[in-house]
Amino acid sequence: MNLNGRTCLVVLIGSLTARRKWVKYEIEQAWNAGPGVVGIYIHNLKDGKG
């Protein structure tokens, strides 16, 4: 539902992205619905824990 009216889905890609159920679901939904899908690879970006 969050993809309604959107022209593109932007996914931040990290080491655990592919394991996230909802991320995979949203990518599949966007791909099948037609909007563009863009992935941004995050390399060596520290999180709140360092």
Buried (B, 14 or more C-beta within 10 A) or exposed (E): EEBEEEEEBEBEEBEEBEEEEEBEEBBEBBEEEEBEEEEEEEEEEEEEEE
